[in-house]
Amino acid sequence: MKKNILITGGAGFIGSHVVRLFVNKYPEYTIVNLDKLTYAGNLENLKDIDKKPNYIFEKADICDSKAIDELFDKYQFSGVIHLAAESHVDRSISDPMAFINTNIIGTVNLLNAARKTWLTTNNEQRTTNNLFYHISTDEVYGSLSEEGMFVEETSYDPRSPYSASKASSDHLVRAYHHTYKMPVVISNCSNNYGPNQFPEKLIPLAINNIKNNKAVPVYGKGENIRDWLFVEDHANAIDLIFHNGIVGETYNIGGNNEWKNIDLIYQLCKEMDLQLGREKGTSEKLITFVKDRAGHDLRYAIDSSKIQKELGWKPSLQFEEGLRKTVEWYLKNDVWLTNIVSGDYEKYYDKQYVKR
């Protein structure tokens, strides 16, 4: 069936993997990638598919309601996969308004445009083929102690401006479902890692610093625990939920890979020494403990049994294998990483696209 699907934030880390998967897997769909191209948006992530006939890029800001309405009028989207978001906790602490505007106001703009396109004045669906899929984070659930895991029914308890803004957008998506009968699904995922991640995040930052013999900063004593999900596994889960998820439901997506930050860094140091041909223990000398982040949640852990049982998804990689593949990618794509660090990646858009 021919469909026009809107993927927001498709030039970002997770979004680019989702766009690539959908463009290649569903040639009958037209995939419209909407991205503002902020610092974390990089069209080099998609240069392998940017000439595909079923791929379209649109540069716009989800905070611009007029632009969003015009795109819905132009393409008559039947589905939305909403990934566009400000996502770095440290940045949310220094600049919370950027997160409130993008993550809350931007989401409402998309919901309003979808509502006008898909629903009648009586909130009845014009067709049954519409879906608004909102991708969120496990951080909305707050912090865990050493025991237990987040499930879909876990009460929200966000601790940072970032997680609070995502919690708000989750609530708004559910409110539009209950109030206006908007067909929606939500997923909450654990920490993603893998190729194309912007090097402000822990793993690519550490890889880049180790490669250049710079200090590898670790908050506090490195005791904070995260569940790590390989980004391609996440993209496959999004595909399953978009096509087979039940309207109104929430699905948690986790990697079943809990690691203390310091243990992760030790493992990464070993992998970097191996792949760079350095003497064992060389990279560990770069580890530098720094003052802990404000409101740093102790532990996140996702119970993804619902999506595994109902949709048949499961993570394909354990962390050691995924980390090895990730390190290999960054070392083989040194130009990509160098362009990111220097800012030259921003020139790719001007070379490849006429601004709309």
Steps between C-alpha positions, in 0.01 A plus 500: 500500500632844407548726799664830576678461833645794694808424711603796715859538611609268222845656462584423862655193654203267550290670233753442222500126572120494491485700176754270333313188612162626373633637170676173418238261637184671372552629143122541473509768773611858447713588802517870582785584735425820692794649687596848616868407467606622840851417615408128537334469158736374232395416145829317447333227706270437202720562198465131402125540442452868416450426130241226554171577318285442811703734724434872549671740739321807636681752717260645756457562871225308682456811716376682187133400490439671165781303334372176651144565380631575149691171491194302606296677231770429241556131573181387679702276729334178606753436775742690724806358675602776737866495606590869483609613844765674702653205682818584690445522877795731562368749245154488659651606832669805347220588253163349603290725275639342183371165625161638598455661159610206286387204706166639620386776262642321197317179587171688543546665160534157340201364690287795392599462135426127509167563670394749231606260225373170638192580709162652425348778712339223706840336554413204282782359287476577130698183428619210714856508371634784713742477791694751710798316647680692773849382602596580859755402764529289813615813684135605547472227764762656727770304680517140620681357799708186458188286453203505263439606142284755320178356354239674290288570810783654704398839637673798346761675713725712273808653663650731235359771270558258211306211653228735626452639148477146357257397773283799411498408132408139589205624706386728218510218245286285730266794567441545125424130476244509780350842421500502121526126421836563335656166396829494692768268632792585728829326567753570773854382435821460696836658410580457132850455361650420161612667175425869427448610861597861566820508709351684796367164624709270717615228259592708190652769724722241667594342166602837356694602810685168526588514131651845553660418840274744685347460846189281521266668753290278729240655731543438874638153563340353187248303708194604297342209312338509156339242273656521152309439176670469160343760271424257215311277743301806604420585136370146446281533809359829368418328171311224683307740722406728210357212299371264770463698823156543655361854491508665842769268635848571636800274435828503690813422295813393685823324418526278809853638535548671837845647554652734756648798320849425629480135392382610157797736471742227607354269232522778242863568593585134448327499160673820392842369601432184302377674185763776510781254564596669826650331802237361737410755768605805296151647460403445866761760596282764331202444737433817701234517769310832502235663717171313474217642291214674681207263559688204352263200516663191650361223284272436202389153397229411248273196510428442130304176546180655359642577155682167500186301581248699295703601194782246495784751533823437686842667500742334261828605663653473843690808605856374444421412138310823441781703654755329277293579191457859618872555555574346160255739334643814662858403420410421138301824466761740628400765243141495629619545857751769406230692312272482803763628740605780262146595398567435131209253486264798490625581150363174362145634497591803292680279247225244461169684533329812380342661804124481497 
